[in-house]
Amino acid sequence: MRKPHLLFGLAIIFCGMGRAFAAPPQWIDACTTGPSGCCEVPAAVGAVSSLDLKAGDSDGNSLDIRVHLEPGLPVGASFGQLILNSPPSVSSVKRTLSFTPQTFHGGHSVSAAFYALDDTGLQSATQCVVFNVSAAKPQYDGLTNGQILSVSARCKRKIDLRVTDSTGVYNATAMLDTPQSTLPPDTTVEQVSSDHVRVHIQAPRGTEGRSYSLCFKGGDAQGLSTLPPLCATVRVERCRVCAGEGESLKSVATEYGRGASAITIYNHNPAFQDPDVVLQDTLEIAVGNIYRIKDGDTLSGLAARFHTTVQQLLSVNPLVTDPEKISVGEELCVTLCTV
C-alpha cells in the first residue's frame, strides 16, 4: 500500500533534480565590453545607434528578453519585437535595441540593463549596455581671434571662415555676428553653406587708414556647444589701391597725382611694365610713401617738402579732417612730386 506514495515522492525528487540540472538562458554573440564590463556602443546626438541582443536556451525552452526596471530604457530608446531563431540544438531569440540620443545626452554615457527569461522561470545573467554619446568640439578654421587683415582701397578681397567639429561626428554652423561687426562700405556676406561664411570686401576710396571689425559666431548644428565670438580687424592700408574697371597705371596716376605724369607712380611699381595696359582689379598699386609725423611737422610744410599740395595730402588721407590738427606719430600717405 505504500508503493504509490514512494513513487510520488521519487517523482517530486526527480522533478526537482530536473530543474536543478536545467541550464539558465545564455547570451549569444556577446558584444565587446569596455572598462565598465558592459557592451559599449558609440553614439551621437540625433543619430540612431542600434544593438542586437541575442539569447539562447540549450534546453529548448521558450525565451523572452526583458528590460530591467532599473535603470529602465533611456529617453530616445526603443526595444524591438522578439524574433525567434533556430540554430542547431539551441532555442534562441533576438531583440533590437535602438537609441537616438537627445541634446542633453551629449558628452555623457547612457546605460540600460537586460535579462533573458525562459518559460520555466530561469533567468540569465544581466547584460548591461552603455551608449557613449560623443560631445561636440567645434572650432574655427580660416581665421584667428584678433587677427589683422590688410586690404587696399578698391581691391577685391574674399575672407573665408568655416566651423568644423574636430570629432568628425557633428555638423557645424558658422555665421557673421552682425551686431558685433562694423563692415567697410560695399561689403557683401555670402553664406556658402551652413558651416562656411565668405565675406566679399572692396573698400572704396575714402576708407584708407580706417579699421573695421569682422566678427563671427558658430557651434555645432545640434546646439551642444557654442563657440565664443571670433573677431578680426580689417585695416584699409594707406597709399595702396587697385585699379578700377578699365583703368591703367597711367589713369590711376592721373587720379592720385592730379595731372602729374605716370612716371612717379610708375617708379613705385616696377612690376608693371606698361603704364597704358589695363590692369586687373586685384593688383595692388603703390601710389605714394608712408610718412610718420614728427614733432614740429605741419601739413603745409610737408606739402612743400614733398612737392605736393595740402589739398592732395587731404585727398589721400581721408582721416585727416582738419589740416591744422595732425598728431606726432600719425601716419600719412604722401604722393610725391604732384606739382
Rosetta silent file (secondary structure, phi, psi, omega in degrees, C-alpha in Angstrom):
SEQUENCE: MRKPHLLFGLAIIFCGMGRAFAAPPQWIDACTTGPSGCCEVPAAVGAVSSLDLKAGDSDGNSLDIRVHLEPGLPVGASFGQLILNSPPSVSSVKRTLSFTPQTFHGGHSVSAAFYALDDTGLQSATQCVVFNVSAAKPQYDGLTNGQILSVSARCKRKIDLRVTDSTGVYNATAMLDTPQSTLPPDTTVEQVSSDHVRVHIQAPRGTEGRSYSLCFKGGDAQGLSTLPPLCATVRVERCRVCAGEGESLKSVATEYGRGASAITIYNHNPAFQDPDVVLQDTLEIAVGNIYRIKDGDTLSGLAARFHTTVQQLLSVNPLVTDPEKISVGEELCVTLCTV
SCORE:     score description
SCORE:     0.000 S_00000001
   1 L     0.000  -18.119 -178.266    0.000    0.000    0.000 S_00000001
   2 L   -89.491   -8.834 -176.134    2.978    2.390    0.407 S_00000001
   3 H   -60.556  -43.412  178.771    4.335    1.984   -3.103 S_00000001
   4 H   -58.253  -39.577  179.359    2.211    4.762   -4.665 S_00000001
   5 H   -65.096  -37.952  178.774    3.484    7.192   -2.043 S_00000001
   6 H   -64.269  -44.154  179.695    7.050    6.122   -2.720 S_00000001
   7 H   -64.315  -39.223  179.594    6.643    6.643   -6.460 S_00000001
   8 H   -64.266  -41.015  178.281    5.083   10.053   -5.921 S_00000001
   9 H   -64.651  -40.769  177.839    7.988   11.099   -3.684 S_00000001
  10 H   -65.014  -36.913  178.573   10.513    9.904   -6.229 S_00000001
  11 H   -62.134  -41.273  178.489    8.691   11.847   -8.942 S_00000001
  12 H   -63.620  -41.835 -179.837    8.961   15.001   -6.862 S_00000001
  13 H   -62.945  -47.783 -178.387   12.670   14.374   -6.286 S_00000001
  14 H   -64.795  -35.617  177.572   13.350   13.709   -9.958 S_00000001
  15 H   -63.656  -44.123  178.348   11.353   16.781  -10.942 S_00000001
  16 H   -65.002  -38.348  178.839   13.383   18.906   -8.565 S_00000001
  17 H   -66.626  -35.591  179.053   16.592   17.331   -9.807 S_00000001
  18 H   -62.642  -42.501  178.206   15.496   18.025  -13.403 S_00000001
  19 H   -66.846  -35.449 -178.666   15.045   21.694  -12.591 S_00000001
  20 H   -66.476  -33.054 -178.478   18.328   21.705  -10.714 S_00000001
  21 H   -87.947   -7.776 -179.950   20.134   20.354  -13.778 S_00000001
  22 L   -67.092  140.148 -179.367   18.361   22.731  -16.229 S_00000001
  23 L   -90.385  137.950  177.176   20.644   25.375  -17.696 S_00000001
  24 L   -72.457  162.415  176.542   19.625   29.052  -17.486 S_00000001
  25 L   -58.497  149.418  179.955   19.420   31.119  -20.701 S_00000001
  26 E  -123.900  150.061  175.283   22.726   32.342  -22.086 S_00000001
  27 E   -79.096  140.588 -178.983   23.654   35.422  -24.110 S_00000001
  28 E  -111.979  144.085  179.079   24.774   34.713  -27.675 S_00000001
  29 L    51.537   53.647 -179.232   27.316   36.713  -29.659 S_00000001
  30 L   -57.643  138.908 -177.796   28.155   38.863  -26.687 S_00000001
  31 L   -76.211  169.563  178.857   29.311   42.305  -27.717 S_00000001
  32 L   -70.237  127.448 -179.501   32.724   43.773  -26.951 S_00000001
  33 E   -95.422  150.857  177.630   32.832   45.011  -23.408 S_00000001
  34 L  -103.941 -164.016 -179.622   34.647   48.087  -22.196 S_00000001
  35 L   -58.817  -25.619 -179.208   36.111   49.030  -18.815 S_00000001
  36 L   -74.645  -13.460 -174.812   32.594   49.134  -17.384 S_00000001
  37 L    82.453    2.871 -179.831   32.107   45.439  -18.160 S_00000001
  38 L  -105.908  164.339  169.065   29.101   46.347  -20.298 S_00000001
  39 E   -64.460  126.255 -179.426   28.535   46.378  -24.042 S_00000001
  40 E  -111.349  127.066 -174.676   29.799   49.786  -25.126 S_00000001
  41 E  -124.138  124.796  175.742   28.245   51.415  -28.175 S_00000001
  42 E   -70.217  144.620 -177.383   29.389   54.734  -29.706 S_00000001
  43 E  -148.798  160.201  178.419   26.541   57.214  -30.246 S_00000001
  44 L  -139.897  146.994 -179.514   25.905   60.785  -31.349 S_00000001
  45 L   -58.236  131.032  177.186   23.070   63.196  -30.667 S_00000001
  46 L    84.619   -6.802 -179.369   20.352   62.932  -33.296 S_00000001
  47 L  -112.040  141.859 -178.114   21.743   59.729  -34.861 S_00000001
  48 L   -82.325  128.775  171.588   20.295   56.248  -34.353 S_00000001
  49 E  -116.050  137.395 -176.052   22.566   53.622  -32.782 S_00000001
  50 E  -129.207  152.782  177.278   21.397   50.006  -32.668 S_00000001
  51 E  -146.563  129.735  175.980   22.457   46.788  -30.961 S_00000001
  52 E   -87.677  124.590  175.315   21.025   43.264  -31.379 S_00000001
  53 E  -102.879  121.666 -176.488   20.617   41.406  -28.079 S_00000001
  54 E  -122.718  137.899  177.967   20.515   37.616  -28.594 S_00000001
  55 E  -136.810  150.783  179.737   19.873   34.884  -26.051 S_00000001
  56 E  -133.872  160.252  177.929   19.632   31.084  -26.284 S_00000001
  57 E  -133.939  114.746 -176.460   18.394   28.146  -24.183 S_00000001
  58 L   -70.244  -15.218  178.427   20.072   24.750  -24.617 S_00000001
  59 L   -87.519   -1.348  178.202   17.065   23.044  -23.015 S_00000001
  60 L    78.875   13.575 -179.656   14.804   24.220  -25.822 S_00000001
  61 L   -76.050  154.442  175.109   12.612   26.337  -23.570 S_00000001
  62 L   -68.159  147.322 -174.269   10.780   29.392  -24.877 S_00000001
  63 E  -129.087  156.403  168.243   12.587   32.660  -24.197 S_00000001
  64 E  -140.102  152.883  174.658   11.963   36.353  -23.812 S_00000001
  65 E  -115.207  126.171 -173.872   14.404   39.256  -23.411 S_00000001
  66 E  -125.172  163.638  179.631   13.321   41.924  -20.986 S_00000001
  67 E   -97.559  131.714  172.360   14.468   45.275  -19.647 S_00000001
  68 L   -65.578  138.698 -178.927   15.440   45.660  -16.021 S_00000001
  69 L   -63.520  -29.129  176.384   13.235   48.279  -14.404 S_00000001
  70 L  -115.495  117.428    8.264   16.320   49.953  -13.012 S_00000001
  71 L   -90.176    2.023 -177.523   17.579   51.984  -14.799 S_00000001
  72 L    77.951 -176.363  178.563   14.984   51.210  -17.495 S_00000001
  73 L   -81.561  137.105  177.887   15.179   52.427  -21.097 S_00000001
  74 L   -71.256  161.783  174.640   16.651   55.905  -21.577 S_00000001
  75 L   -61.035  131.097 -178.590   14.690   58.675  -23.271 S_00000001
  76 L    96.171    1.055 -178.510   15.008   58.209  -27.011 S_00000001
  77 E  -105.759  152.844  173.472   15.370   54.390  -26.831 S_00000001
  78 E  -140.245  153.731 -177.565   13.098   51.645  -28.156 S_00000001
  79 E  -123.400  115.202 -172.513   13.207   47.859  -27.821 S_00000001
  80 L   -67.971  173.987  179.674   12.093   45.900  -30.884 S_00000001
  81 L   -67.914  157.100  179.381    9.809   42.884  -31.131 S_00000001
  82 L   -73.550  129.982  178.539   11.005   39.415  -30.178 S_00000001
  83 E  -117.020  128.468 -178.619   12.378   37.464  -33.170 S_00000001
  84 E   -88.180  135.259  173.882   12.728   33.675  -32.981 S_00000001
  85 E  -121.157  160.481 -178.507   15.839   31.972  -34.327 S_00000001
  86 L  -136.459   65.677  172.875   16.560   28.250  -34.609 S_00000001
  87 L   -69.714  159.745 -177.440   20.242   27.393  -34.555 S_00000001
  88 L   -55.508  130.866  172.818   21.049   23.678  -34.063 S_00000001
  89 L    63.368   10.543 -179.445   20.269   22.345  -30.574 S_00000001
  90 L  -137.287  131.200  170.250   19.533   25.806  -29.174 S_00000001
  91 E   -87.330  122.857 -174.816   16.302   27.756  -28.867 S_00000001
  92 E  -136.356  154.840  179.524   17.263   31.411  -29.427 S_00000001
  93 E  -137.309  165.884  179.914   15.642   34.802  -29.719 S_00000001
  94 E  -144.469  142.148  169.369   16.692   38.322  -30.641 S_00000001
  95 E  -136.244  142.586 -177.155   15.500   41.856  -29.861 S_00000001
  96 E  -101.500  125.649  176.182   16.984   45.048  -31.281 S_00000001
  97 E   -95.341  123.417  178.036   17.777   47.968  -29.006 S_00000001
  98 E  -120.324  141.409 -176.341   17.708   51.333  -30.805 S_00000001
  99 E  -142.908  125.670  173.885   18.717   54.642  -29.266 S_00000001
 100 L  -113.400  100.631 -177.003   18.599   58.191  -30.622 S_00000001
 101 L   -60.076  142.491  175.987   20.416   60.424  -28.109 S_00000001
 102 L   -91.481  169.782 -176.896   18.799   63.726  -27.237 S_00000001
 103 H   -54.546  -41.070 -176.507   20.654   67.026  -26.899 S_00000001
 104 H   -71.697   -9.019  176.559   21.020   66.647  -23.133 S_00000001
 105 H   -81.919  -16.017 -173.782   22.776   63.279  -23.635 S_00000001
 106 L   -55.397  128.649  179.669   25.737   64.889  -25.429 S_00000001
 107 L    81.616    7.486 -178.029   29.050   64.125  -23.743 S_00000001
 108 L  -121.312  164.427  172.623   27.500   61.551  -21.375 S_00000001
 109 E  -103.534  131.989 -175.937   27.259   57.763  -21.065 S_00000001
 110 E  -120.413  130.314 -172.603   23.732   56.358  -21.040 S_00000001
 111 E  -122.331  160.219  172.979   23.040   52.824  -19.795 S_00000001
 112 E  -150.884  159.085 -177.351   20.329   50.159  -19.743 S_00000001
 113 E  -132.405  147.388 -172.722   20.243   46.576  -18.435 S_00000001
 114 E  -138.772  158.940  173.525   18.572   43.420  -19.802 S_00000001
 115 E  -146.795  151.880  175.181   17.935   39.779  -18.908 S_00000001
 116 E  -101.295  141.958 -176.476   16.683   36.709  -20.729 S_00000001
 117 E  -133.332  127.758  177.194   13.899   34.605  -19.121 S_00000001
 118 E   -94.259  174.574 -173.404   12.753   31.107  -20.112 S_00000001
 119 L   -76.027   -3.200  173.693    9.268   29.669  -19.606 S_00000001
 120 L   -95.002   -2.729  179.645   10.388   27.718  -16.529 S_00000001
 121 L    96.503   -2.501  177.881   11.334   30.942  -14.759 S_00000001
 122 L   -74.626  142.162 -173.206   15.101   30.581  -15.112 S_00000001
 123 E  -122.740  142.294  179.148   16.860   33.897  -15.736 S_00000001
 124 L   -77.505  173.277  168.685   20.140   34.739  -17.449 S_00000001
 125 L   -65.222  157.400  179.434   22.899   36.905  -16.115 S_00000001
 126 L   -73.427  134.816  173.251   22.311   40.636  -16.579 S_00000001
 127 E  -110.535  112.867  178.668   23.574   42.167  -19.820 S_00000001
 128 E   -97.329  148.152 -179.632   24.257   45.876  -19.437 S_00000001
 129 E  -127.831  132.426  178.222   24.632   48.240  -22.402 S_00000001
 130 E  -120.995  122.894  172.484   26.331   51.635  -22.326 S_00000001
 131 E   -95.541  116.499  177.471   25.905   54.194  -25.102 S_00000001
 132 E   -91.661  101.555 -175.813   28.843   56.606  -25.092 S_00000001
 133 E   -85.867  118.170 -174.838   27.353   59.780  -26.580 S_00000001
 134 L   -69.900  148.782  173.992   30.117   61.928  -28.018 S_00000001
 135 L   -88.197  151.204  175.811   30.455   65.595  -27.154 S_00000001
 136 L   -82.527  141.952  177.945   30.685   68.189  -29.898 S_00000001
 137 L  -132.632   73.973 -179.535   34.011   70.019  -30.282 S_00000001
 138 E   -71.783  153.940  177.733   33.500   72.831  -32.783 S_00000001
 139 E  -151.522  151.869  177.120   36.407   75.018  -33.843 S_00000001
 140 E   -81.837  141.542  174.040   37.007   77.957  -36.158 S_00000001
 141 E  -128.783  134.525  175.579   39.023   77.422  -39.334 S_00000001
 142 L   112.293  -30.704  179.538   40.413   80.158  -41.553 S_00000001
 143 L  -142.016  159.208  172.802   40.834   82.991  -39.047 S_00000001
 144 L  -120.545  152.465 -179.480   42.095   83.530  -35.515 S_00000001
 145 L   -63.553  131.706 -179.796   40.671   85.847  -32.915 S_00000001
 146 L    85.469    0.126 -179.319   42.337   89.257  -33.035 S_00000001
 147 L   -63.976  142.650  177.232   43.862   88.668  -36.475 S_00000001
 148 E  -103.461  124.689 -179.516   44.552   91.784  -38.548 S_00000001
 149 E  -109.994  119.336 -178.917   43.529   91.586  -42.199 S_00000001
 150 E   -93.514  129.527  174.689   45.066   94.166  -44.500 S_00000001
 151 E  -129.378  163.109  178.244   43.107   95.294  -47.541 S_00000001
 152 E  -119.804  151.139 -177.292   43.636   98.088  -50.027 S_00000001
 153 E   -57.349  134.491  176.298   41.099  100.543  -51.380 S_00000001
 154 L    70.980    0.565  178.400   39.123   99.260  -54.375 S_00000001
 155 L   -87.261  135.276  177.207   40.836   95.854  -54.202 S_00000001
 156 L   -79.222  131.524 -178.685   38.583   92.801  -54.177 S_00000001
 157 E  -139.747  132.119  175.361   39.237   90.537  -51.208 S_00000001
 158 E  -107.521  130.098  178.390   37.490   87.331  -50.117 S_00000001
 159 E  -119.865  119.947 -176.365   37.643   86.324  -46.466 S_00000001
 160 E  -109.404  137.432  172.812   36.512   82.793  -45.629 S_00000001
 161 E  -133.966  134.444  176.997   35.620   81.376  -42.246 S_00000001
 162 E  -125.651  154.865  170.306   34.495   77.820  -41.520 S_00000001
 163 E  -119.509  129.731  178.499   33.471   75.988  -38.373 S_00000001
 164 E  -125.419  158.836  174.867   34.290   72.282  -38.131 S_00000001
 165 E  -102.043  118.383 -173.816   33.755   69.635  -35.477 S_00000001
 166 L   -66.429  -19.034  177.814   37.091   68.123  -34.500 S_00000001
 167 L   -79.553  -16.666 -177.952   35.434   64.829  -33.564 S_00000001
 168 L    73.401   10.731 -176.227   34.115   64.448  -37.118 S_00000001
 169 L   -96.095  -41.660 -170.757   30.740   63.391  -35.707 S_00000001
 170 L  -107.083  152.000  168.706   28.605   66.520  -35.841 S_00000001
 171 L   -76.346  159.445 -176.258   27.743   69.101  -38.458 S_00000001
 172 E  -125.421  165.590  176.501   28.686   72.678  -37.632 S_00000001
 173 E  -129.657  144.819  176.254   27.271   76.160  -38.161 S_00000001
 174 E  -141.335  142.738  177.749   29.014   79.454  -38.907 S_00000001
 175 E  -157.151  161.129  175.416   27.595   82.914  -39.447 S_00000001
 176 E   -74.413  134.103  175.053   28.519   86.559  -39.350 S_00000001
 177 L   -86.732   84.220 -171.304   27.905   88.165  -35.972 S_00000001
 178 H   -57.997  -45.388 -179.083   26.236   91.202  -37.491 S_00000001
 179 H   -60.765  -27.884 -177.394   25.643   93.231  -34.286 S_00000001
 180 H   -92.490   -5.759 -174.200   29.327   92.977  -33.379 S_00000001
 181 L  -100.679  142.635  168.750   30.670   93.722  -36.872 S_00000001
 182 E  -121.700  109.641 -170.445   31.450   97.070  -38.487 S_00000001
 183 L  -100.996  147.007  174.021   31.952   96.429  -42.188 S_00000001
 184 L   -61.320  153.191  175.193   33.574   98.598  -44.840 S_00000001
 185 L   -55.487  151.540  177.379   31.136  100.115  -47.351 S_00000001
 186 L    68.193   18.399  177.214   30.201   97.885  -50.307 S_00000001
 187 L   -85.723  138.618  174.948   30.866   94.695  -48.310 S_00000001
 188 E  -123.438  150.364 -178.511   28.670   91.674  -49.031 S_00000001
 189 E  -117.709  128.820 -179.989   28.294   88.487  -46.997 S_00000001
 190 E  -115.994  123.228  174.401   27.770   85.094  -48.633 S_00000001
 191 E   -88.608   90.968 -174.950   26.544   82.088  -46.637 S_00000001
 192 E   -62.287  -44.142  175.815   28.314   79.449  -48.742 S_00000001
 193 E  -154.656  178.589 -176.614   26.979   76.619  -46.570 S_00000001
 194 L   -61.354  -26.347 -177.670   25.738   76.192  -43.024 S_00000001
 195 L  -112.034   15.363 -173.018   29.335   75.956  -41.771 S_00000001
 196 E  -142.623  119.901  177.290   31.028   78.343  -44.223 S_00000001
 197 E  -115.910  135.960  175.976   30.794   82.144  -44.461 S_00000001
 198 E  -123.748  128.020 -179.979   32.506   84.201  -47.147 S_00000001
 199 E  -108.491  125.288  178.899   32.866   87.973  -46.855 S_00000001
 200 E  -101.359  116.915 -178.136   33.485   89.985  -50.039 S_00000001
 201 E  -115.597  133.267  170.548   35.269   93.254  -49.327 S_00000001
 202 L  -145.839   80.098 -174.296   36.016   96.040  -51.790 S_00000001
 203 L   -64.786  130.505 -178.677   36.610   99.123  -49.673 S_00000001
 204 L   -77.709  169.493  171.206   36.066  102.324  -51.679 S_00000001
 205 L   -59.509  146.273 -176.197   38.332  105.350  -51.787 S_00000001
 206 L   100.783   -7.686  177.721   37.927  107.420  -48.690 S_00000001
 207 L  -104.360    0.234 -177.680   38.372  104.462  -46.330 S_00000001
 208 L   -57.254  131.537  179.419   42.194  104.500  -46.391 S_00000001
 209 L    89.260   -8.694 -178.966   43.577  104.284  -42.864 S_00000001
 210 L   -87.269  157.088  176.773   40.306  103.122  -41.341 S_00000001
 211 E  -124.109  145.764 -178.325   39.805   99.893  -39.386 S_00000001
 212 E  -132.006  158.880  178.867   36.695   97.734  -39.219 S_00000001
 213 E  -106.351  134.041  178.050   35.579   94.760  -37.116 S_00000001
 214 E  -123.066  108.094 -173.581   34.628   91.451  -38.682 S_00000001
 215 E  -118.035  145.689 -178.970   33.032   89.111  -36.135 S_00000001
 216 E  -131.325  160.760  172.048   31.701   85.593  -36.461 S_00000001
 217 E  -140.199  157.064 -176.618   29.897   83.074  -34.291 S_00000001
 218 E  -169.040  178.954  179.703   29.469   79.335  -34.591 S_00000001
 219 E   174.517 -163.332  176.258   28.991   75.979  -32.940 S_00000001
 220 E   -91.096  156.701 -175.140   27.677   72.529  -33.706 S_00000001
 221 L   -68.123  -20.252 -179.027   24.384   72.066  -35.528 S_00000001
 222 L   -85.551   -7.963 -179.439   22.855   70.173  -32.579 S_00000001
 223 L    78.620   20.556 -179.413   23.332   73.080  -30.202 S_00000001
 224 L   -77.656  -35.710 -174.744   25.593   71.126  -27.862 S_00000001
 225 L  -143.584  128.055  179.007   28.459   73.607  -27.871 S_00000001
 226 E  -110.825  129.439  179.380   28.585   77.286  -28.819 S_00000001
 227 L   -78.835  148.998  171.382   31.880   78.956  -29.646 S_00000001
 228 L   -67.557  152.360 -179.382   32.759   82.390  -28.269 S_00000001
 229 L   -57.389  144.504  174.408   32.655   85.077  -30.969 S_00000001
 230 E  -111.183  126.073 -179.030   35.731   85.410  -33.149 S_00000001
 231 E  -124.607  132.693  174.574   36.618   88.942  -34.237 S_00000001
 232 E  -118.731  156.997  178.382   39.244   90.065  -36.723 S_00000001
 233 E  -103.132  127.195  175.000   40.254   93.606  -37.662 S_00000001
 234 E   -99.634  118.272 -177.051   40.048   94.696  -41.281 S_00000001
 235 E  -114.659  123.358  178.535   42.509   97.524  -41.894 S_00000001
 236 E   -86.728  116.510 -174.222   42.425   99.538  -45.113 S_00000001
 237 E   -71.466  148.981  172.858   46.023  100.352  -45.971 S_00000001
 238 E   -82.461  153.508  170.810   47.210  103.810  -46.896 S_00000001
 239 E    66.468   14.259  177.996   48.979  104.522  -50.197 S_00000001
 240 E  -136.066  132.968 -179.841   47.800  101.327  -51.870 S_00000001
 241 E  -141.441  170.795  169.220   44.873  100.909  -54.247 S_00000001
 242 E  -113.712  153.447  177.414   43.611   98.660  -57.011 S_00000001
 243 L   -68.991  142.816  172.625   42.729   99.825  -60.487 S_00000001
 244 L   -77.281  176.730 -178.603   39.068  100.318  -61.256 S_00000001
 245 L   -58.772  125.476  177.410   37.398   98.662  -64.228 S_00000001
 246 L    79.399    6.121 -176.500   39.244   99.557  -67.433 S_00000001
 247 L   -90.353  153.908  175.733   41.942  101.556  -65.639 S_00000001
 248 E  -117.188  176.020  176.901   45.671  101.525  -66.315 S_00000001
 249 H   -61.124  -36.027 -179.260   48.632  102.598  -64.245 S_00000001
 250 H   -66.938  -42.077 -178.903   48.561  105.929  -66.057 S_00000001
 251 H   -68.975  -34.509  175.267   44.905  106.609  -65.255 S_00000001
 252 H   -65.471  -41.357  178.843   45.467  105.739  -61.597 S_00000001
 253 H   -62.905  -37.564  178.741   48.442  108.095  -61.519 S_00000001
 254 H   -66.094  -40.557 -179.705   46.321  110.833  -63.008 S_00000001
 255 H   -65.568  -42.724 -176.124   43.614  110.273  -60.380 S_00000001
 256 H   -89.292  -22.734 -177.535   46.029  110.309  -57.469 S_00000001
 257 H  -100.680    1.018  178.592   48.561  112.730  -58.868 S_00000001
 258 L    49.343   58.010  174.700   46.082  115.296  -60.090 S_00000001
 259 L    94.494   -7.334  179.525   47.567  115.639  -63.555 S_00000001
 260 L   -68.717  160.187  178.306   51.107  114.585  -62.772 S_00000001
 261 L   -68.514  164.323 -179.307   52.815  112.211  -65.178 S_00000001
 262 L   -76.080   -6.392 -171.323   52.678  108.473  -64.553 S_00000001
 263 H   -61.230  -44.257 -176.481   56.440  108.339  -64.043 S_00000001
 264 H   -61.129  -51.206  179.467   56.407  108.875  -60.261 S_00000001
 265 H   -69.517  -34.416  177.523   53.844  106.172  -59.531 S_00000001
 266 H   -59.163  -40.202  179.735   55.300  104.014  -62.299 S_00000001
 267 H   -67.650  -24.157  177.173   58.653  104.083  -60.488 S_00000001
 268 H   -80.096  -11.021 -174.482   56.916  102.899  -57.338 S_00000001
 269 L  -132.308   67.944 -175.203   55.529   99.877  -59.199 S_00000001
 270 L   -64.154  -15.770 -179.609   58.342   98.283  -61.214 S_00000001
 271 L   -70.415  -21.778  179.696   56.319   95.062  -61.659 S_00000001
 272 L   -91.879  116.670 -172.104   54.048   96.825  -64.150 S_00000001
 273 L   -81.788  -29.072 -175.317   55.876   97.032  -67.472 S_00000001
 274 L  -131.220  116.838 -177.495   53.486   99.260  -69.432 S_00000001
 275 L   -67.865  -10.778 -178.734   51.610  102.194  -67.827 S_00000001
 276 L   -96.747   -8.314 -178.042   48.952  102.036  -70.544 S_00000001
 277 L   -73.346  133.882  176.956   47.947   98.376  -70.051 S_00000001
 278 E   -66.363  132.667 -173.268   44.514   97.859  -68.468 S_00000001
 279 L  -101.297  154.441  173.425   45.031   96.299  -65.026 S_00000001
 280 L   -74.704  151.788 -176.427   43.141   93.623  -63.122 S_00000001
 281 L   -81.277   11.160  175.824   41.131   94.822  -60.143 S_00000001
 282 L  -110.887   -2.276 -178.611   43.057   92.526  -57.792 S_00000001
 283 L   -91.665  125.163 -178.448   46.514   94.005  -58.458 S_00000001
 284 E   -81.460  143.335  179.407   47.686   96.469  -55.839 S_00000001
 285 E  -123.228  129.062  174.338   49.300   99.742  -56.870 S_00000001
 286 E   -83.240  123.137 -177.383   51.520  101.833  -54.608 S_00000001
 287 L  -108.562    4.810  179.469   50.535  105.480  -55.035 S_00000001
 288 L   176.474 -166.946  179.234   52.943  107.022  -52.530 S_00000001
 289 E  -115.587  154.119  174.604   55.031  106.605  -49.408 S_00000001
 290 E   -89.031  129.955  178.075   54.076  106.315  -45.736 S_00000001
 291 E  -124.222  133.099  178.325   55.393  109.144  -43.598 S_00000001
 292 E   -98.451  124.878 -173.858   55.208  109.237  -39.796 S_00000001
 293 L   -66.754  135.600  178.833   54.614  112.737  -38.445 S_00000001
 294 L  -108.764  166.474  178.556   57.347  114.200  -36.282 S_00000001
 295 L   -60.429  129.475  179.593   57.300  116.979  -33.736 S_00000001
 296 L    95.070  -10.122  179.287   57.036  120.320  -35.489 S_00000001
 297 L   -70.642  144.535  170.073   55.585  118.961  -38.742 S_00000001
 298 L  -129.063  159.068 -178.682   52.699  120.778  -40.408 S_00000001
 299 H   -65.768  -39.008  179.692   50.645  119.710  -43.379 S_00000001
 300 H   -68.090  -36.723  178.597   51.680  122.766  -45.378 S_00000001
 301 H   -67.174  -39.256  177.998   55.326  122.175  -44.538 S_00000001
 302 H   -67.070  -37.427  178.993   55.086  118.533  -45.625 S_00000001
 303 H   -62.055  -42.395  179.391   53.362  119.578  -48.865 S_00000001
 304 H   -68.294  -39.470 -177.267   56.219  121.923  -49.686 S_00000001
 305 H   -65.153  -38.382 -176.137   58.834  119.384  -48.698 S_00000001
 306 L  -101.902   14.870  175.419   57.429  116.621  -50.890 S_00000001
 307 L    56.895   48.011  176.579   56.463  118.847  -53.821 S_00000001
 308 L  -137.094 -164.879 -178.728   52.738  118.295  -53.454 S_00000001
 309 L  -124.335  158.770  175.759   49.770  120.279  -52.111 S_00000001
 310 H   -61.351  -40.751  179.158   47.796  120.318  -48.889 S_00000001
 311 H   -58.981  -41.646  178.778   44.696  119.527  -50.944 S_00000001
 312 H   -67.621  -40.614  177.422   46.377  116.462  -52.392 S_00000001
 313 H   -61.676  -40.871  177.449   47.538  115.264  -48.968 S_00000001
 314 H   -65.132  -34.273 -178.271   43.981  115.607  -47.657 S_00000001
 315 H   -63.882  -39.367 -176.414   42.705  113.690  -50.694 S_00000001
 316 H   -97.177    2.747  176.681   44.793  110.611  -49.975 S_00000001
 317 L  -130.453   73.405 -173.462   44.436  110.838  -46.172 S_00000001
 318 L   -63.284  -17.718  177.829   40.678  110.913  -45.537 S_00000001
 319 L   -74.133  -18.627  177.539   41.135  110.528  -41.766 S_00000001
 320 L   -86.335  106.175 -177.801   42.698  113.994  -41.622 S_00000001
 321 L   -99.742  -16.572  178.985   39.690  116.292  -41.472 S_00000001
 322 L  -131.277  113.225 -177.452   41.478  119.408  -40.221 S_00000001
 323 L   -61.944  -16.071 -179.854   44.821  120.379  -41.848 S_00000001
 324 L   -89.467   -5.656 -175.679   45.771  122.254  -38.676 S_00000001
 325 L  -123.855   92.262  171.658   45.379  119.175  -36.498 S_00000001
 326 L  -126.411  148.749 -171.875   47.859  116.390  -37.095 S_00000001
 327 L  -112.074  145.839  176.123   49.443  114.355  -34.313 S_00000001
 328 L   -60.524  133.142 -178.599   53.008  113.222  -33.714 S_00000001
 329 L    92.394  -14.980  178.505   53.330  109.548  -34.642 S_00000001
 330 L   -68.339  143.747  178.588   50.353  109.648  -37.002 S_00000001
 331 E   -96.376  139.288  176.548   50.929  108.066  -40.407 S_00000001
 332 E  -125.129  148.703  168.519   50.251  109.889  -43.642 S_00000001
 333 E   -90.382  128.351 -178.278   50.248  108.800  -47.231 S_00000001
 334 E  -119.127  116.691  173.946   52.410  111.184  -49.250 S_00000001
 335 L   -89.847  124.837 -169.532   52.124  111.277  -53.041 S_00000001
 336 L   -88.044  146.209  168.065   55.411  112.654  -54.361 S_00000001
 337 L    52.670   49.984  178.748   56.049  115.348  -56.937 S_00000001
 338 L   -94.712    1.618  174.905   52.456  116.110  -57.874 S_00000001
 339 L  -129.442    0.000    0.000   53.190  119.766  -58.559 S_00000001
